[in-house]
Amino acid sequence: MEPGKKLYVVGLGSSAGGLEALQTFIRNLGPDENTAYVVVQHLSTQRRSQLAHILDRETTLPVHEIRHGEKIKGGCIYVMPSGYKLRLEKGTFLLDERPETEIVNRAINYFFKSLASEMKANAFGIILSGTGTDGVEGVKEIERLQGTVI
């Protein structure tokens, strides 16, 4: 990304059944070094996700499974790993373990709230599919801080 250019972060929220919607969205993305895409999907805590590998086949953009402490940069697609909740703080991804006893998955709200706080008007929240109300509080926070919600 060029110095002085703003970074935009697009959070993509999806339930476990949202794979087809994610693939379609990702397939239609063009290169943009000023935009990062972060996929937060309801994933099982019981097994490792293959989502990053699946999405990688749909795009020419680099697709990364997020590592704790990784710095965000434009022109990439990031995928939250299974077994975690994700937040963005000072341009860095932070992973918090998701307890196996946690019945209701609120991973989208958790990330979108941090996205709103971190990126303000440069945050975009997109809900592609959902289970229950996960994502509602997060998109309200993005909108409250002048971000864009779809």
Legacy VTK file of the C-alpha trace (Angstrom):
# vtk DataFile Version 3.0
C-alpha trace
ASCII
DATASET POLYDATA
POINTS 150 float
0.000 0.000 0.000
1.270 3.446 -0.871
2.268 5.723 2.043
-0.542 8.060 3.027
-3.259 5.811 1.572
-6.069 4.718 3.858
-6.694 1.078 4.629
-10.264 -0.165 4.400
-11.259 -3.385 6.148
-14.231 -5.442 5.020
-15.528 -7.906 7.602
-17.457 -10.793 6.051
-19.750 -12.596 8.503
-21.244 -15.950 7.648
-22.823 -18.927 9.333
-21.499 -22.417 8.695
-23.919 -22.703 5.766
-22.553 -19.615 4.031
-19.744 -21.226 2.048
-21.371 -20.756 -1.363
-22.052 -17.059 -0.646
-18.430 -16.584 0.482
-17.087 -18.308 -2.619
-19.237 -16.162 -4.906
-18.190 -12.966 -3.133
-14.477 -13.841 -3.140
-14.577 -14.975 -6.776
-15.685 -11.488 -7.833
-13.007 -9.478 -5.999
-10.357 -7.605 -7.931
-6.953 -6.570 -6.631
-7.031 -3.564 -4.295
-4.025 -2.888 -2.109
-6.039 -0.492 0.067
-8.609 -3.081 1.146
-8.289 -6.111 3.402
-11.046 -8.719 3.692
-11.587 -10.647 6.917
-13.786 -13.753 6.900
-15.476 -14.648 10.184
-17.491 -17.825 9.841
-19.217 -19.944 12.473
-16.752 -22.800 12.746
-16.629 -25.887 14.897
-14.235 -25.865 17.838
-13.780 -29.622 17.301
-11.830 -29.704 14.038
-9.439 -27.644 11.947
-11.101 -25.611 9.203
-10.140 -25.899 5.539
-11.902 -22.626 4.680
-8.718 -20.717 3.760
-7.708 -23.476 1.317
-11.189 -23.594 -0.202
-11.352 -19.823 -0.699
-7.805 -19.706 -2.061
-9.006 -21.650 -5.121
-11.562 -18.900 -5.882
-9.290 -15.850 -6.176
-5.933 -14.488 -7.240
-5.702 -12.516 -3.975
-3.552 -14.069 -1.254
-5.675 -15.932 1.333
-4.245 -16.393 4.841
-5.505 -18.196 7.900
-4.958 -15.611 10.633
-2.154 -16.040 13.157
-2.205 -14.342 16.564
-0.223 -11.104 16.414
-0.280 -10.867 12.618
-0.415 -7.322 11.204
-3.232 -6.595 8.783
-2.387 -5.339 5.312
-4.362 -4.462 2.219
-4.733 -6.668 -0.828
-5.282 -9.832 1.225
-8.089 -12.068 2.401
-7.816 -13.244 5.996
-9.736 -16.180 7.447
-10.384 -16.684 11.162
-9.191 -20.140 12.285
-11.523 -22.572 14.023
-11.589 -22.635 17.814
-11.076 -18.886 18.221
-12.768 -15.527 18.416
-11.031 -12.745 16.547
-10.444 -9.072 17.259
-8.485 -6.292 15.618
-6.424 -3.961 17.771
-3.817 -1.399 16.651
-3.633 -3.004 13.218
-2.972 -6.449 14.687
-5.101 -9.584 14.730
-5.627 -11.060 18.175
-7.077 -14.533 18.637
-8.930 -15.461 21.829
-9.718 -19.111 22.437
-13.378 -19.952 22.116
-14.433 -22.227 24.974
-15.860 -25.567 23.842
-18.663 -25.013 26.347
-19.773 -21.826 24.584
-23.053 -22.895 23.009
-24.027 -19.724 21.155
-21.373 -18.608 18.692
-21.072 -14.807 18.605
-17.830 -14.617 16.641
-19.220 -12.116 14.119
-20.341 -9.637 16.797
-17.032 -10.058 18.595
-14.982 -9.189 15.503
-17.291 -6.526 14.073
-17.260 -4.559 17.338
-13.455 -4.468 17.334
-13.465 -3.656 13.612
-15.751 -0.676 14.247
-13.611 0.576 17.117
-10.369 0.187 15.177
-11.357 1.355 11.687
-14.334 3.705 12.300
-15.469 5.097 8.894
-13.018 2.759 7.107
-14.886 -0.328 8.370
-17.302 -2.316 6.248
-19.478 -5.057 7.692
-21.175 -7.547 5.398
-23.412 -10.347 6.652
-23.660 -13.040 3.973
-25.617 -15.557 6.034
-26.300 -16.045 9.689
-27.571 -18.067 12.566
-29.660 -16.346 15.184
-28.697 -12.761 15.865
-24.914 -12.976 15.619
-23.726 -9.924 13.747
-26.593 -7.598 14.697
-24.769 -5.840 17.539
-21.587 -5.664 15.470
-23.175 -4.036 12.432
-24.927 -1.528 14.683
-21.555 -0.567 16.148
-19.975 -0.240 12.699
-22.842 1.978 11.597
-22.674 4.039 14.826
-18.997 4.796 14.176
-19.699 5.869 10.569
-18.698 2.636 8.848
-20.714 0.965 6.108
-22.988 -2.051 6.562
-24.387 -4.371 3.913
LINES 1 151
150 0 1 2 3 4 5 6 7 8 9 10 11 12 13 14 15 16 17 18 19 20 21 22 23 24 25 26 27 28 29 30 31 32 33 34 35 36 37 38 39 40 41 42 43 44 45 46 47 48 49 50 51 52 53 54 55 56 57 58 59 60 61 62 63 64 65 66 67 68 69 70 71 72 73 74 75 76 77 78 79 80 81 82 83 84 85 86 87 88 89 90 91 92 93 94 95 96 97 98 99 100 101 102 103 104 105 106 107 108 109 110 111 112 113 114 115 116 117 118 119 120 121 122 123 124 125 126 127 128 129 130 131 132 133 134 135 136 137 138 139 140 141 142 143 144 145 146 147 148 149
